[in-house]
Amino acid sequence: MTEDDIPDLSDRPWIVLDTTYDVEAWMDSYNRDLQRVAREAGLKPNATGYGICFGLGHGGEIYMHTMPEGDIVLDVTPEAEWVAPLIAAATGTEPPRGQIWPLPGEKLTQLVLGLSSLIATTRIVLDHDFRIRKRW
C-alpha cells in the first residue's frame, strides 16, 4: 500500500442534524464511506475494529461500531462520561457499569439525533478495541 492508497482518516467537522431524515441521510452516507475505506484498507467484512469516532465539543470521544446483525457498540471514553445521561435518555437504556454500551440497532437514529448538537467532529477508525467478545 502506497501513501496515496491510505484512506483519509482525518477529523471532519460535524454539521448538526435536526431531523430524522437528516440522520438517515447521514447514516447512509457514513455507511458507504465506511465500507469504501474498510475495503481500501483491506479489512474483512466481518472485522470488528472499525467504525466512527464522534469528537464531542465539550470533551471526550465516543467510538461507535455497528455489528453485522445491526446492533451498536459504543465506547464512551472517560472524558466523555458527562454525556452518559443523554445517551441513556435518547436511547431509553440504562447506562452500563463500564464505558462499553451495547445498544439495539433500532436506537441508532435516536442516538445520533440526541448527540448531534454535542458533536464537533467525526472520523473513521479502522483499528479500535471495542472489547467485543468473539462468538465461536
N, CA, C and O atoms as a GROMACS GRO file, in nm:
protein
  544
    1MET      N    1   0.085  -0.117   0.000
    1MET     CA    2   0.000   0.000   0.000
    1MET      C    3   0.089   0.124   0.000
    1MET      O    4   0.176   0.137   0.086
    2THR      N    5   0.069   0.213  -0.095
    2THR     CA    6   0.146   0.337  -0.101
    2THR      C    7   0.076   0.445  -0.022
    2THR      O    8  -0.038   0.428   0.022
    3GLU      N    9   0.145   0.557  -0.002
    3GLU     CA   10   0.087   0.668   0.073
    3GLU      C   11  -0.041   0.719   0.007
    3GLU      O   12  -0.134   0.763   0.075
    4ASP      N   13  -0.046   0.714  -0.127
    4ASP     CA   14  -0.166   0.758  -0.198
    4ASP      C   15  -0.284   0.664  -0.177
    4ASP      O   16  -0.399   0.704  -0.194
    5ASP      N   17  -0.256   0.539  -0.138
    5ASP     CA   18  -0.361   0.440  -0.117
    5ASP      C   19  -0.423   0.446   0.022
    5ASP      O   20  -0.528   0.388   0.046
    6ILE      N   21  -0.357   0.517   0.114
    6ILE     CA   22  -0.406   0.522   0.252
    6ILE      C   23  -0.533   0.607   0.257
    6ILE      O   24  -0.532   0.721   0.212
    7PRO      N   25  -0.641   0.552   0.311
    7PRO     CA   26  -0.766   0.628   0.318
    7PRO      C   27  -0.753   0.749   0.411
    7PRO      O   28  -0.673   0.748   0.504
    8ASP      N   29  -0.833   0.851   0.385
    8ASP     CA   30  -0.834   0.971   0.469
    8ASP      C   31  -0.908   0.942   0.598
    8ASP      O   32  -1.029   0.917   0.597
    9LEU      N   33  -0.835   0.944   0.710
    9LEU     CA   34  -0.894   0.917   0.840
    9LEU      C   35  -0.889   1.040   0.930
    9LEU      O   36  -0.895   1.028   1.053
   10SER      N   37  -0.878   1.158   0.870
   10SER     CA   38  -0.869   1.280   0.950
   10SER      C   39  -1.006   1.322   1.003
   10SER      O   40  -1.110   1.280   0.954
   11ASP      N   41  -1.002   1.406   1.107
   11ASP     CA   42  -1.126   1.459   1.163
   11ASP      C   43  -1.199   1.542   1.059
   11ASP      O   44  -1.139   1.616   0.981
   12ARG      N   45  -1.330   1.528   1.059
   12ARG     CA   46  -1.416   1.608   0.971
   12ARG      C   47  -1.512   1.687   1.057
   12ARG      O   48  -1.565   1.635   1.155
   13PRO      N   49  -1.534   1.813   1.023
   13PRO     CA   50  -1.629   1.892   1.102
   13PRO      C   51  -1.769   1.834   1.093
   13PRO      O   52  -1.808   1.781   0.988
   14TRP      N   53  -1.844   1.843   1.200
   14TRP     CA   54  -1.979   1.789   1.208
   14TRP      C   55  -2.078   1.898   1.172
   14TRP      O   56  -2.062   2.014   1.212
   15ILE      N   57  -2.179   1.863   1.099
   15ILE     CA   58  -2.291   1.952   1.070
   15ILE      C   59  -2.409   1.899   1.150
   15ILE      O   60  -2.448   1.783   1.136
   16VAL      N   61  -2.467   1.984   1.234
   16VAL     CA   62  -2.576   1.942   1.322
   16VAL      C   63  -2.692   1.889   1.239
   16VAL      O   64  -2.734   1.951   1.142
   17LEU      N   65  -2.743   1.773   1.279
   17LEU     CA   66  -2.856   1.709   1.212
   17LEU      C   67  -2.981   1.737   1.294
   17LEU      O   68  -2.984   1.709   1.414
   18ASP      N   69  -3.084   1.791   1.230
   18ASP     CA   70  -3.203   1.836   1.303
   18ASP      C   71  -3.324   1.745   1.291
   18ASP      O   72  -3.415   1.753   1.374
   19THR      N   73  -3.327   1.660   1.190
   19THR     CA   74  -3.446   1.577   1.168
   19THR      C   75  -3.406   1.431   1.151
   19THR      O   76  -3.289   1.400   1.126
   20THR      N   77  -3.503   1.342   1.163
   20THR     CA   78  -3.473   1.201   1.140
   20THR      C   79  -3.430   1.178   0.995
   20THR      O   80  -3.349   1.090   0.967
   21TYR      N   81  -3.485   1.257   0.902
   21TYR     CA   82  -3.442   1.246   0.762
   21TYR      C   83  -3.294   1.280   0.750
   21TYR      O   84  -3.220   1.210   0.682
   22ASP      N   85  -3.250   1.390   0.817
   22ASP     CA   86  -3.108   1.427   0.816
   22ASP      C   87  -3.022   1.313   0.868
   22ASP      O   88  -2.918   1.280   0.810
   23VAL      N   89  -3.064   1.252   0.979
   23VAL     CA   90  -2.988   1.143   1.041
   23VAL      C   91  -2.982   1.023   0.947
   23VAL      O   92  -2.875   0.964   0.930
   24GLU      N   93  -3.093   0.987   0.887
   24GLU     CA   94  -3.095   0.871   0.797
   24GLU      C   95  -3.008   0.896   0.674
   24GLU      O   96  -2.940   0.804   0.627
   25ALA      N   97  -3.009   1.019   0.621
   25ALA     CA   98  -2.923   1.052   0.508
   25ALA      C   99  -2.775   1.045   0.549
   25ALA      O  100  -2.692   0.995   0.473
   26TRP      N  101  -2.744   1.096   0.669
   26TRP     CA  102  -2.606   1.089   0.718
   26TRP      C  103  -2.564   0.943   0.736
   26TRP      O  104  -2.453   0.906   0.697
   27MET      N  105  -2.651   0.860   0.794
   27MET     CA  106  -2.618   0.718   0.817
   27MET      C  107  -2.589   0.648   0.684
   27MET      O  108  -2.495   0.568   0.676
   28ASP      N  109  -2.667   0.677   0.581
   28ASP     CA  110  -2.645   0.616   0.451
   28ASP      C  111  -2.510   0.658   0.394
   28ASP      O  112  -2.434   0.574   0.344
   29SER      N  113  -2.479   0.787   0.401
   29SER     CA  114  -2.352   0.838   0.351
   29SER      C  115  -2.235   0.782   0.431
   29SER      O  116  -2.135   0.739   0.374
   30TYR      N  117  -2.248   0.783   0.564
   30TYR     CA  118  -2.143   0.730   0.652
   30TYR      C  119  -2.118   0.583   0.624
   30TYR      O  120  -2.002   0.540   0.617
   31ASN      N  121  -2.223   0.506   0.607
   31ASN     CA  122  -2.208   0.363   0.581
   31ASN      C  123  -2.133   0.338   0.450
   31ASN      O  124  -2.045   0.252   0.444
   32ARG      N  125  -2.166   0.413   0.346
   32ARG     CA  126  -2.095   0.399   0.218
   32ARG      C  127  -1.948   0.434   0.234
   32ARG      O  128  -1.860   0.362   0.187
   33ASP      N  129  -1.920   0.548   0.302
   33ASP     CA  130  -1.781   0.590   0.324
   33ASP      C  131  -1.705   0.486   0.405
   33ASP      O  132  -1.591   0.451   0.371
   34LEU      N  133  -1.767   0.436   0.511
   34LEU     CA  134  -1.701   0.338   0.597
   34LEU      C  135  -1.671   0.209   0.520
   34LEU      O  136  -1.561   0.155   0.532
   35GLN      N  137  -1.766   0.161   0.442
   35GLN     CA  138  -1.744   0.038   0.364
   35GLN      C  139  -1.632   0.058   0.262
   35GLN      O  140  -1.550  -0.031   0.241
   36ARG      N  141  -1.631   0.176   0.197
   36ARG     CA  142  -1.526   0.205   0.098
   36ARG      C  143  -1.389   0.208   0.164
   36ARG      O  144  -1.294   0.147   0.114
   37VAL      N  145  -1.377   0.280   0.275
   37VAL     CA  146  -1.249   0.291   0.345
   37VAL      C  147  -1.204   0.154   0.396
   37VAL      O  148  -1.086   0.120   0.386
   38ALA      N  149  -1.296   0.076   0.451
   38ALA     CA  150  -1.262  -0.057   0.501
   38ALA      C  151  -1.213  -0.146   0.386
   38ALA      O  152  -1.117  -0.222   0.402
   39ARG      N  153  -1.278  -0.136   0.272
   39ARG     CA  154  -1.237  -0.214   0.154
   39ARG      C  155  -1.097  -0.171   0.110
   39ARG      O  156  -1.011  -0.255   0.084
   40GLU      N  157  -1.075  -0.038   0.102
   40GLU     CA  158  -0.945   0.014   0.060
   40GLU      C  159  -0.835  -0.027   0.157
   40GLU      O  160  -0.720  -0.046   0.116
   41ALA      N  161  -0.868  -0.041   0.285
   41ALA     CA  162  -0.770  -0.080   0.386
   41ALA      C  163  -0.752  -0.231   0.392
   41ALA      O  164  -0.666  -0.280   0.466
   42GLY      N  165  -0.831  -0.305   0.315
   42GLY     CA  166  -0.819  -0.450   0.311
   42GLY      C  167  -0.882  -0.522   0.429
   42GLY      O  168  -0.845  -0.636   0.459
   43LEU      N  169  -0.977  -0.457   0.497
   43LEU     CA  170  -1.044  -0.522   0.610
   43LEU      C  171  -1.147  -0.621   0.560
   43LEU      O  172  -1.211  -0.601   0.456
   44LYS      N  173  -1.164  -0.728   0.635
   44LYS     CA  174  -1.266  -0.827   0.603
   44LYS      C  175  -1.403  -0.770   0.641
   44LYS      O  176  -1.412  -0.690   0.734
   45PRO      N  177  -1.509  -0.811   0.571
   45PRO     CA  178  -1.643  -0.758   0.600
   45PRO      C  179  -1.689  -0.780   0.744
   45PRO      O  180  -1.769  -0.701   0.794
   46ASN      N  181  -1.640  -0.883   0.812
   46ASN     CA  182  -1.684  -0.910   0.949
   46ASN      C  183  -1.585  -0.860   1.054
   46ASN      O  184  -1.593  -0.900   1.170
   47ALA      N  185  -1.491  -0.773   1.015
   47ALA     CA  186  -1.394  -0.717   1.110
   47ALA      C  187  -1.468  -0.635   1.216
   47ALA      O  188  -1.573  -0.578   1.189
   48THR      N  189  -1.412  -0.630   1.337
   48THR     CA  190  -1.481  -0.560   1.446
   48THR      C  191  -1.409  -0.435   1.495
   48THR      O  192  -1.460  -0.370   1.586
   49GLY      N  193  -1.295  -0.399   1.442
   49GLY     CA  194  -1.221  -0.284   1.493
   49GLY      C  195  -1.250  -0.153   1.423
   49GLY      O  196  -1.187  -0.052   1.454
   50TYR      N  197  -1.343  -0.152   1.330
   50TYR     CA  198  -1.365  -0.026   1.259
   50TYR      C  199  -1.502   0.032   1.288
   50TYR      O  200  -1.596  -0.038   1.327
   51GLY      N  201  -1.511   0.162   1.269
   51GLY     CA  202  -1.636   0.233   1.298
   51GLY      C  203  -1.612   0.381   1.284
   51GLY      O  204  -1.537   0.426   1.197
   52ILE      N  205  -1.677   0.458   1.368
   52ILE     CA  206  -1.666   0.603   1.363
   52ILE      C  207  -1.639   0.656   1.503
   52ILE      O  208  -1.683   0.598   1.603
   53CYS      N  209  -1.566   0.765   1.508
   53CYS     CA  210  -1.538   0.832   1.635
   53CYS      C  211  -1.605   0.969   1.631
   53CYS      O  212  -1.580   1.049   1.541
   54PHE      N  213  -1.690   0.994   1.728
   54PHE     CA  214  -1.752   1.125   1.745
   54PHE      C  215  -1.667   1.203   1.845
   54PHE      O  216  -1.655   1.162   1.960
   55GLY      N  217  -1.609   1.315   1.803
   55GLY     CA  218  -1.538   1.404   1.894
   55GLY      C  219  -1.638   1.504   1.951
   55GLY      O  220  -1.702   1.577   1.875
   56LEU      N  221  -1.653   1.507   2.081
   56LEU     CA  222  -1.753   1.593   2.144
   56LEU      C  223  -1.697   1.732   2.170
   56LEU      O  224  -1.582   1.747   2.209
   57GLY      N  225  -1.779   1.834   2.148
   57GLY     CA  226  -1.737   1.972   2.163
   57GLY      C  227  -1.695   2.008   2.304
   57GLY      O  228  -1.611   2.097   2.322
   58HIS      N  229  -1.750   1.942   2.404
   58HIS     CA  230  -1.718   1.972   2.544
   58HIS      C  231  -1.620   1.871   2.602
   58HIS      O  232  -1.601   1.866   2.724
   59GLY      N  233  -1.557   1.791   2.518
   59GLY     CA  234  -1.454   1.698   2.563
   59GLY      C  235  -1.494   1.553   2.556
   59GLY      O  236  -1.607   1.516   2.587
   60GLY      N  237  -1.398   1.472   2.517
   60GLY     CA  238  -1.418   1.328   2.510
   60GLY      C  239  -1.458   1.280   2.372
   60GLY      O  240  -1.486   1.359   2.281
   61GLU      N  241  -1.459   1.150   2.360
   61GLU     CA  242  -1.492   1.086   2.233
   61GLU      C  243  -1.584   0.967   2.256
   61GLU      O  244  -1.581   0.902   2.361
   62ILE      N  245  -1.665   0.940   2.156
   62ILE     CA  246  -1.749   0.821   2.155
   62ILE      C  247  -1.716   0.745   2.028
   62ILE      O  248  -1.731   0.797   1.917
   63TYR      N  249  -1.671   0.620   2.045
   63TYR     CA  250  -1.642   0.533   1.931
   63TYR      C  251  -1.764   0.445   1.908
   63TYR      O  252  -1.819   0.387   2.002
   64MET      N  253  -1.807   0.435   1.783
   64MET     CA  254  -1.926   0.356   1.751
   64MET      C  255  -1.893   0.251   1.646
   64MET      O  256  -1.831   0.279   1.544
   65HIS      N  257  -1.936   0.128   1.674
   65HIS     CA  258  -1.922   0.017   1.581
   65HIS      C  259  -2.060  -0.045   1.562
   65HIS      O  260  -2.133  -0.066   1.659
   66THR      N  261  -2.094  -0.075   1.439
   66THR     CA  262  -2.220  -0.143   1.411
   66THR      C  263  -2.188  -0.289   1.378
   66THR      O  264  -2.109  -0.318   1.288
   67MET      N  265  -2.251  -0.378   1.451
   67MET     CA  266  -2.229  -0.522   1.432
   67MET      C  267  -2.298  -0.567   1.303
   67MET      O  268  -2.391  -0.500   1.256
   68PRO      N  269  -2.255  -0.681   1.246
   68PRO     CA  270  -2.318  -0.731   1.123
   68PRO      C  271  -2.470  -0.748   1.135
   68PRO      O  272  -2.541  -0.728   1.037
   69GLU      N  273  -2.519  -0.786   1.253
   69GLU     CA  274  -2.664  -0.805   1.270
   69GLU      C  275  -2.737  -0.673   1.297
   69GLU      O  276  -2.859  -0.673   1.314
   70GLY      N  277  -2.663  -0.561   1.301
   70GLY     CA  278  -2.726  -0.430   1.316
   70GLY      C  279  -2.716  -0.368   1.454
   70GLY      O  280  -2.745  -0.249   1.469
   71ASP      N  281  -2.677  -0.445   1.555
   71ASP     CA  282  -2.663  -0.388   1.689
   71ASP      C  283  -2.545  -0.292   1.693
   71ASP      O  284  -2.456  -0.296   1.607
   72ILE      N  285  -2.544  -0.205   1.794
   72ILE     CA  286  -2.445  -0.099   1.806
   72ILE      C  287  -2.361  -0.123   1.931
   72ILE      O  288  -2.412  -0.168   2.034
   73VAL      N  289  -2.233  -0.093   1.921
   73VAL     CA  290  -2.145  -0.093   2.038
   73VAL      C  291  -2.082   0.045   2.046
   73VAL      O  292  -2.020   0.092   1.951
   74LEU      N  293  -2.099   0.111   2.162
   74LEU     CA  294  -2.036   0.240   2.186
   74LEU      C  295  -1.925   0.223   2.288
   74LEU      O  296  -1.940   0.149   2.386
   75ASP      N  297  -1.814   0.291   2.266
   75ASP     CA  298  -1.708   0.301   2.365
   75ASP      C  299  -1.701   0.449   2.402
   75ASP      O  300  -1.650   0.531   2.325
   76VAL      N  301  -1.751   0.481   2.520
   76VAL     CA  302  -1.756   0.620   2.567
   76VAL      C  303  -1.631   0.642   2.653
   76VAL      O  304  -1.618   0.583   2.760
   77THR      N  305  -1.539   0.726   2.605
   77THR     CA  306  -1.414   0.747   2.678
   77THR      C  307  -1.442   0.813   2.813
   77THR      O  308  -1.545   0.878   2.830
   78PRO      N  309  -1.351   0.796   2.910
   78PRO     CA  310  -1.372   0.858   3.041
   78PRO      C  311  -1.395   1.009   3.034
   78PRO      O  312  -1.470   1.064   3.115
   79GLU      N  313  -1.332   1.076   2.939
   79GLU     CA  314  -1.351   1.221   2.923
   79GLU      C  315  -1.491   1.256   2.874
   79GLU      O  316  -1.535   1.371   2.886
   80ALA      N  317  -1.562   1.158   2.821
   80ALA     CA  318  -1.698   1.181   2.769
   80ALA      C  319  -1.806   1.124   2.860
   80ALA      O  320  -1.922   1.119   2.821
   81GLU      N  321  -1.769   1.082   2.981
   81GLU     CA  322  -1.869   1.026   3.073
   81GLU      C  323  -1.984   1.121   3.101
   81GLU      O  324  -2.095   1.078   3.134
   82TRP      N  325  -1.959   1.250   3.088
   82TRP     CA  326  -2.062   1.350   3.114
   82TRP      C  327  -2.183   1.334   3.023
   82TRP      O  328  -2.291   1.382   3.056
   83VAL      N  329  -2.166   1.269   2.908
   83VAL     CA  330  -2.275   1.255   2.811
   83VAL      C  331  -2.359   1.129   2.836
   83VAL      O  332  -2.460   1.108   2.767
   84ALA      N  333  -2.320   1.046   2.932
   84ALA     CA  334  -2.393   0.921   2.959
   84ALA      C  335  -2.542   0.942   2.986
   84ALA      O  336  -2.623   0.866   2.933
   85PRO      N  337  -2.582   1.041   3.067
   85PRO     CA  338  -2.726   1.060   3.088
   85PRO      C  339  -2.802   1.091   2.959
   85PRO      O  340  -2.917   1.049   2.943
   86LEU      N  341  -2.740   1.163   2.867
   86LEU     CA  342  -2.806   1.193   2.740
   86LEU      C  343  -2.818   1.068   2.654
   86LEU      O  344  -2.922   1.046   2.591
   87ILE      N  345  -2.714   0.984   2.652
   87ILE     CA  346  -2.722   0.859   2.576
   87ILE      C  347  -2.836   0.773   2.631
   87ILE      O  348  -2.914   0.717   2.555
   88ALA      N  349  -2.843   0.764   2.763
   88ALA     CA  350  -2.949   0.684   2.827
   88ALA      C  351  -3.087   0.739   2.792
   88ALA      O  352  -3.178   0.663   2.761
   89ALA      N  353  -3.102   0.871   2.799
   89ALA     CA  354  -3.232   0.932   2.769
   89ALA      C  355  -3.269   0.917   2.621
   89ALA      O  356  -3.383   0.885   2.589
   90ALA      N  357  -3.173   0.939   2.532
   90ALA     CA  358  -3.201   0.932   2.389
   90ALA      C  359  -3.236   0.791   2.343
   90ALA      O  360  -3.315   0.773   2.251
   91THR      N  361  -3.176   0.691   2.408
   91THR     CA  362  -3.196   0.553   2.364
   91THR      C  363  -3.291   0.474   2.454
   91THR      O  364  -3.330   0.362   2.419
   92GLY      N  365  -3.329   0.530   2.568
   92GLY     CA  366  -3.417   0.459   2.660
   92GLY      C  367  -3.352   0.338   2.723
   92GLY      O  368  -3.419   0.240   2.754
   93THR      N  369  -3.221   0.344   2.742
   93THR     CA  370  -3.147   0.232   2.801
   93THR      C  371  -3.079   0.275   2.930
   93THR      O  372  -3.057   0.394   2.954
   94GLU      N  373  -3.046   0.178   3.012
   94GLU     CA  374  -2.972   0.204   3.135
   94GLU      C  375  -2.823   0.212   3.104
   94GLU      O  376  -2.773   0.135   3.021
   95PRO      N  377  -2.751   0.304   3.169
   95PRO     CA  378  -2.605   0.308   3.148
   95PRO      C  379  -2.540   0.178   3.196
   95PRO      O  380  -2.582   0.121   3.297
   96PRO      N  381  -2.439   0.131   3.124
   96PRO     CA  382  -2.368   0.010   3.167
   96PRO      C  383  -2.274   0.041   3.284
   96PRO      O  384  -2.255   0.157   3.319
   97ARG      N  385  -2.218  -0.062   3.342
   97ARG     CA  386  -2.123  -0.042   3.452
   97ARG      C  387  -1.992   0.019   3.403
   97ARG      O  388  -1.929   0.095   3.476
   98GLY      N  389  -1.952  -0.013   3.282
   98GLY     CA  390  -1.826   0.037   3.226
   98GLY      C  391  -1.851   0.138   3.116
   98GLY      O  392  -1.958   0.200   3.110
   99GLN      N  393  -1.753   0.153   3.031
   99GLN     CA  394  -1.765   0.252   2.924
   99GLN      C  395  -1.817   0.194   2.793
   99GLN      O  396  -1.835   0.268   2.696
  100ILE      N  397  -1.841   0.063   2.787
  100ILE     CA  398  -1.892  -0.001   2.666
  100ILE      C  399  -2.044  -0.012   2.675
  100ILE      O  400  -2.098  -0.072   2.768
  101TRP      N  401  -2.112   0.047   2.578
  101TRP     CA  402  -2.259   0.048   2.573
  101TRP      C  403  -2.305  -0.041   2.459
  101TRP      O  404  -2.286  -0.004   2.343
  102PRO      N  405  -2.365  -0.156   2.485
  102PRO     CA  406  -2.429  -0.233   2.378
  102PRO      C  407  -2.571  -0.179   2.358
  102PRO      O  408  -2.647  -0.166   2.454
  103LEU      N  409  -2.607  -0.149   2.235
  103LEU     CA  410  -2.739  -0.093   2.206
  103LEU      C  411  -2.803  -0.168   2.089
  103LEU      O  412  -2.732  -0.211   1.998
  104PRO      N  413  -2.934  -0.182   2.091
  104PRO     CA  414  -3.002  -0.241   1.975
  104PRO      C  415  -2.995  -0.145   1.856
  104PRO      O  416  -3.000  -0.023   1.873
  105GLY      N  417  -2.984  -0.201   1.738
  105GLY     CA  418  -2.970  -0.121   1.616
  105GLY      C  419  -3.080  -0.020   1.593
  105GLY      O  420  -3.056   0.085   1.534
  106GLU      N  421  -3.201  -0.051   1.640
  106GLU     CA  422  -3.312   0.042   1.616
  106GLU      C  423  -3.299   0.172   1.696
  106GLU      O  424  -3.379   0.263   1.678
  107LYS      N  425  -3.199   0.180   1.783
  107LYS     CA  426  -3.176   0.302   1.863
  107LYS      C  427  -3.080   0.399   1.796
  107LYS      O  428  -3.057   0.508   1.848
  108LEU      N  429  -3.024   0.362   1.681
  108LEU     CA  430  -2.921   0.445   1.617
  108LEU      C  431  -2.972   0.584   1.580
  108LEU      O  432  -2.904   0.683   1.606
  109THR      N  433  -3.089   0.592   1.520
  109THR     CA  434  -3.140   0.724   1.480
  109THR      C  435  -3.159   0.814   1.602
  109THR      O  436  -3.119   0.930   1.599
  110GLN      N  437  -3.220   0.761   1.709
  110GLN     CA  438  -3.240   0.841   1.829
  110GLN      C  439  -3.107   0.882   1.891
  110GLN      O  440  -3.092   0.994   1.938
  111LEU      N  441  -3.010   0.791   1.890
  111LEU     CA  442  -2.878   0.820   1.945
  111LEU      C  443  -2.812   0.936   1.872
  111LEU      O  444  -2.769   1.033   1.935
  112VAL      N  445  -2.804   0.928   1.740
  112VAL     CA  446  -2.738   1.032   1.662
  112VAL      C  447  -2.814   1.164   1.673
  112VAL      O  448  -2.752   1.269   1.686
  113LEU      N  449  -2.946   1.159   1.669
  113LEU     CA  450  -3.025   1.281   1.683
  113LEU      C  451  -3.003   1.344   1.821
  113LEU      O  452  -2.992   1.466   1.832
  114GLY      N  453  -2.998   1.262   1.924
  114GLY     CA  454  -2.976   1.313   2.060
  114GLY      C  455  -2.838   1.372   2.080
  114GLY      O  456  -2.823   1.471   2.153
  115LEU      N  457  -2.737   1.314   2.018
  115LEU     CA  458  -2.599   1.362   2.033
  115LEU      C  459  -2.562   1.473   1.936
  115LEU      O  460  -2.462   1.542   1.958
  116SER      N  461  -2.638   1.492   1.832
  116SER     CA  462  -2.599   1.576   1.720
  116SER      C  463  -2.548   1.715   1.760
  116SER      O  464  -2.445   1.759   1.708
  117SER      N  465  -2.616   1.783   1.849
  117SER     CA  466  -2.574   1.920   1.884
  117SER      C  467  -2.448   1.922   1.970
  117SER      O  468  -2.390   2.028   1.992
  118LEU      N  469  -2.404   1.807   2.020
  118LEU     CA  470  -2.286   1.799   2.106
  118LEU      C  471  -2.161   1.753   2.030
  118LEU      O  472  -2.050   1.763   2.083
  119ILE      N  473  -2.179   1.705   1.908
  119ILE     CA  474  -2.067   1.652   1.829
  119ILE      C  475  -1.997   1.767   1.759
  119ILE      O  476  -2.061   1.854   1.699
  120ALA      N  477  -1.864   1.768   1.766
  120ALA     CA  478  -1.784   1.869   1.696
  120ALA      C  479  -1.720   1.812   1.570
  120ALA      O  480  -1.714   1.879   1.467
  121THR      N  481  -1.673   1.686   1.578
  121THR     CA  482  -1.604   1.624   1.465
  121THR      C  483  -1.639   1.476   1.457
  121THR      O  484  -1.688   1.416   1.553
  122THR      N  485  -1.612   1.418   1.341
  122THR     CA  486  -1.620   1.273   1.323
  122THR      C  487  -1.496   1.228   1.248
  122THR      O  488  -1.434   1.305   1.175
  123ARG      N  489  -1.461   1.104   1.268
  123ARG     CA  490  -1.356   1.044   1.186
  123ARG      C  491  -1.379   0.893   1.181
  123ARG      O  492  -1.430   0.833   1.276
  124ILE      N  493  -1.341   0.835   1.071
  124ILE     CA  494  -1.349   0.690   1.056
  124ILE      C  495  -1.229   0.629   1.126
  124ILE      O  496  -1.117   0.677   1.113
  125VAL      N  497  -1.254   0.522   1.200
  125VAL     CA  498  -1.146   0.449   1.268
  125VAL      C  499  -1.143   0.306   1.214
  125VAL      O  500  -1.247   0.246   1.188
  126LEU      N  501  -1.023   0.254   1.198
  126LEU     CA  502  -1.007   0.120   1.141
  126LEU      C  503  -0.956   0.018   1.241
  126LEU      O  504  -0.960  -0.102   1.212
  127ASP      N  505  -0.908   0.062   1.356
  127ASP     CA  506  -0.847  -0.032   1.449
  127ASP      C  507  -0.871   0.013   1.593
  127ASP      O  508  -0.777   0.055   1.662
  128HIS      N  509  -0.994   0.004   1.638
  128HIS     CA  510  -1.027   0.041   1.776
  128HIS      C  511  -1.068  -0.084   1.852
  128HIS      O  512  -1.139  -0.169   1.798
  129ASP      N  513  -1.023  -0.095   1.976
  129ASP     CA  514  -1.060  -0.210   2.058
  129ASP      C  515  -1.195  -0.183   2.124
  129ASP      O  516  -1.203  -0.118   2.228
  130PHE      N  517  -1.301  -0.233   2.062
  130PHE     CA  518  -1.436  -0.215   2.116
  130PHE      C  519  -1.468  -0.316   2.225
  130PHE      O  520  -1.578  -0.317   2.279
  131ARG      N  521  -1.372  -0.402   2.259
  131ARG     CA  522  -1.390  -0.505   2.362
  131ARG      C  523  -1.510  -0.594   2.330
  131ARG      O  524  -1.588  -0.629   2.418
  132ILE      N  525  -1.521  -0.629   2.204
  132ILE     CA  526  -1.632  -0.713   2.159
  132ILE      C  527  -1.590  -0.859   2.176
  132ILE      O  528  -1.485  -0.901   2.127
  133ARG      N  529  -1.673  -0.935   2.244
  133ARG     CA  530  -1.646  -1.077   2.261
  133ARG      C  531  -1.673  -1.149   2.130
  133ARG      O  532  -1.777  -1.131   2.067
  134LYS      N  533  -1.578  -1.231   2.092
  134LYS     CA  534  -1.597  -1.310   1.970
  134LYS      C  535  -1.688  -1.426   1.999
  134LYS      O  536  -1.679  -1.489   2.105
  135ARG      N  537  -1.776  -1.455   1.906
  135ARG     CA  538  -1.867  -1.570   1.919
  135ARG      C  539  -1.813  -1.683   1.834
  135ARG      O  540  -1.808  -1.673   1.712
  136TRP      N  541  -1.772  -1.788   1.898
  136TRP     CA  542  -1.713  -1.901   1.825
  136TRP      C  543  -1.814  -2.007   1.801
  136TRP      O  544  -1.782  -2.109   1.741
   0.00000   0.00000   0.00000
